[in-house]
Amino acid sequence: MTKREEIDLKRYIRNIPDFPKPGILFYDISTLLRDADAWQIAMARLARQVAPWEPDMLAAVESRGFLTAAPLADRLGCGLLMMRKPGKLPGATIAHTYDLEYGSDTLQIQADAIKPGQRVVVMDDLLATGGTLAASVALLRKAGANVVGASLLVELTGLGGREKLDIPVKSLLSYED
């Protein structure tokens, strides 16, 4: 085992209780991002996870998904598309509205972002209840993508988000919360 493989990336994730509201334990990845060595290790591990899927495109969920997808697309030599909230993308868009615990939200991609059948991997920072990730998959499929998997930095396994997905999911770090 190399020194890089021995590093526990959980040491670089800061837990912040009661953020953004009371009762929530927030897993802050900014402490991982600002440590150059830990960030390089995280990117290398994500690349090893995602490469076997042979993606044509990485689809980044706004906004923290952009942080992992952009450098990973560069490493893997594939394209990158952004899934954003309404009004943030120029040109024609395809939208998908989905329900949240308290209300609804919408994600959009540019209408010409995907060629039908392209192999796409969804990238986000965290999987909790799975609503946003499931909506991302639905939006990509609506645009004609072949969604081959999802890759995340952190998964909160106790919240059951993976159960809402019908694609392979890989996460670097998992927590029971």
C-alpha positions as CSV (number, residue, x, y, z in Angstrom):
1,M,0.0,0.0,0.0
2,T,1.4,3.4,-0.9
3,K,1.4,6.4,1.4
4,R,-1.4,8.0,-0.7
5,E,-3.6,5.0,-0.2
6,E,-3.1,5.1,3.6
7,I,-4.5,8.6,4.0
8,D,-7.9,8.7,5.6
9,L,-9.8,11.5,3.8
10,K,-12.4,11.6,6.5
11,R,-9.8,13.6,8.5
12,Y,-10.3,16.4,6.0
13,I,-14.1,16.6,6.2
14,R,-15.3,19.0,8.9
15,N,-18.6,18.3,10.7
16,I,-20.7,21.3,11.5
17,P,-23.7,20.7,13.8
18,D,-26.9,22.6,13.3
19,F,-26.1,23.9,9.8
20,P,-28.0,25.1,7.8
21,K,-30.7,24.5,10.4
22,P,-31.0,22.9,13.8
23,G,-30.7,19.2,13.8
24,I,-28.6,18.9,10.6
25,L,-25.0,17.7,10.8
26,F,-23.3,19.4,7.8
27,Y,-20.3,17.6,6.2
28,D,-18.1,20.5,5.0
29,I,-15.8,19.6,2.1
30,S,-14.1,23.0,2.1
31,T,-11.5,21.7,4.5
32,L,-10.7,18.9,2.0
33,L,-10.5,21.3,-0.9
34,R,-8.0,23.6,0.7
35,D,-5.5,20.9,1.5
36,A,-3.6,20.4,-1.7
37,D,-2.3,16.9,-1.0
38,A,-5.7,15.5,0.3
39,W,-7.5,17.1,-2.7
40,Q,-5.1,15.4,-5.1
41,I,-5.6,12.1,-3.4
42,A,-9.4,12.5,-3.5
43,M,-9.3,13.3,-7.2
44,A,-7.1,10.3,-7.9
45,R,-9.5,8.0,-6.1
46,L,-12.5,9.5,-7.9
47,A,-10.7,9.0,-11.2
48,R,-10.1,5.3,-10.4
49,Q,-13.8,4.9,-9.4
50,V,-15.2,6.6,-12.5
51,A,-12.8,5.5,-15.3
52,P,-14.2,2.0,-15.6
53,W,-17.6,3.5,-16.6
54,E,-15.9,5.0,-19.7
55,P,-17.9,8.2,-19.6
56,D,-18.2,10.5,-22.6
57,M,-19.4,13.3,-20.2
58,L,-19.6,14.1,-16.5
59,A,-22.7,15.9,-15.4
60,A,-22.1,18.2,-12.5
61,V,-24.9,19.1,-10.1
62,E,-24.9,22.7,-9.0
63,S,-22.9,23.9,-7.3
64,R,-20.5,21.7,-5.3
65,G,-20.7,19.0,-8.0
66,F,-18.8,21.4,-10.2
67,L,-15.8,21.2,-7.9
68,T,-15.3,17.5,-8.4
69,A,-16.5,17.2,-12.0
70,A,-14.3,19.8,-13.6
71,P,-10.9,18.4,-12.5
72,L,-12.1,14.9,-13.0
73,A,-13.2,15.6,-16.6
74,D,-9.8,17.0,-17.3
75,R,-8.1,13.8,-15.9
76,L,-10.4,11.4,-17.7
77,G,-10.4,13.4,-21.0
78,C,-14.2,13.6,-21.2
79,G,-16.7,16.4,-21.5
80,L,-18.4,18.3,-18.7
81,L,-22.0,19.6,-18.5
82,M,-23.5,21.7,-15.7
83,M,-26.9,21.0,-14.2
84,R,-28.1,24.4,-12.9
85,K,-31.1,26.1,-11.3
86,P,-33.4,28.0,-13.6
87,G,-32.1,31.2,-15.2
88,K,-28.4,30.4,-15.0
89,L,-27.8,28.8,-18.4
90,P,-27.9,30.7,-21.7
91,G,-29.8,29.4,-24.7
92,A,-32.5,26.7,-24.9
93,T,-32.7,24.4,-21.9
94,I,-34.3,21.2,-20.8
95,A,-35.8,21.2,-17.3
96,H,-36.9,18.8,-14.7
97,T,-38.9,19.8,-11.6
98,Y,-38.9,17.5,-8.6
99,D,-40.3,17.4,-5.1
100,L,-38.3,18.1,-1.9
101,E,-39.3,17.5,1.7
102,Y,-40.7,21.0,1.8
103,G,-41.5,22.2,-1.7
104,S,-40.0,21.6,-5.0
105,D,-36.9,22.5,-7.1
106,T,-35.9,22.5,-10.7
107,L,-32.7,21.6,-12.5
108,Q,-31.8,22.5,-16.1
109,I,-29.2,21.6,-18.7
110,Q,-28.6,23.2,-22.1
111,A,-30.7,21.5,-24.7
112,D,-27.7,20.8,-26.9
113,A,-25.5,19.5,-24.1
114,I,-25.9,15.8,-24.7
115,K,-25.9,13.7,-27.9
116,P,-28.4,10.8,-27.6
117,G,-26.8,7.7,-26.1
118,Q,-23.7,9.4,-24.7
119,R,-22.4,7.7,-21.6
120,V,-22.8,10.1,-18.7
121,V,-21.7,9.9,-15.0
122,V,-23.4,12.3,-12.5
123,M,-21.1,14.0,-10.1
124,D,-22.1,15.7,-6.8
125,D,-20.4,16.3,-3.5
126,L,-22.9,14.4,-1.2
127,L,-25.7,11.9,-1.4
128,A,-28.2,12.2,1.4
129,T,-31.9,11.5,0.7
130,G,-31.3,11.0,-3.0
131,G,-33.9,13.5,-4.3
132,T,-31.5,15.7,-6.2
133,L,-29.5,12.9,-7.6
134,A,-32.6,11.0,-8.8
135,A,-33.9,14.2,-10.4
136,S,-30.5,14.6,-12.1
137,V,-30.7,11.2,-13.6
138,A,-34.3,11.8,-14.8
139,L,-33.2,15.1,-16.4
140,L,-30.2,13.5,-18.2
141,R,-32.4,10.7,-19.5
142,K,-35.0,13.2,-20.7
143,A,-32.1,14.7,-22.8
144,G,-31.2,11.3,-24.2
145,A,-28.2,10.4,-22.0
146,N,-27.2,6.9,-21.1
147,V,-26.6,7.5,-17.4
148,V,-24.0,4.8,-16.4
149,G,-23.4,5.8,-12.8
150,A,-23.0,8.4,-10.1
151,S,-19.9,9.4,-8.2
152,L,-19.8,11.4,-4.9
153,L,-17.3,12.5,-2.3
154,V,-19.6,11.7,0.7
155,E,-22.6,9.4,1.2
156,L,-24.9,9.5,4.2
157,T,-25.9,5.9,4.1
158,G,-28.4,6.0,6.9
159,L,-30.7,8.4,4.9
160,G,-31.3,5.8,2.1
161,G,-30.6,8.0,-0.9
162,R,-29.1,5.2,-2.9
163,E,-32.4,3.3,-2.8
164,K,-34.0,6.0,-5.0
165,L,-31.5,5.3,-7.8
166,D,-31.4,2.7,-10.5
167,I,-27.8,3.3,-11.4
168,P,-24.5,2.2,-9.9
169,V,-23.3,4.6,-7.2
170,K,-19.8,5.0,-5.9
171,S,-18.8,7.3,-3.0
172,L,-15.4,7.9,-1.5
173,L,-16.5,8.4,2.0
174,S,-19.6,7.1,3.8
175,Y,-21.2,8.0,7.1
176,E,-24.1,6.4,8.9
177,D,-25.8,9.7,9.8
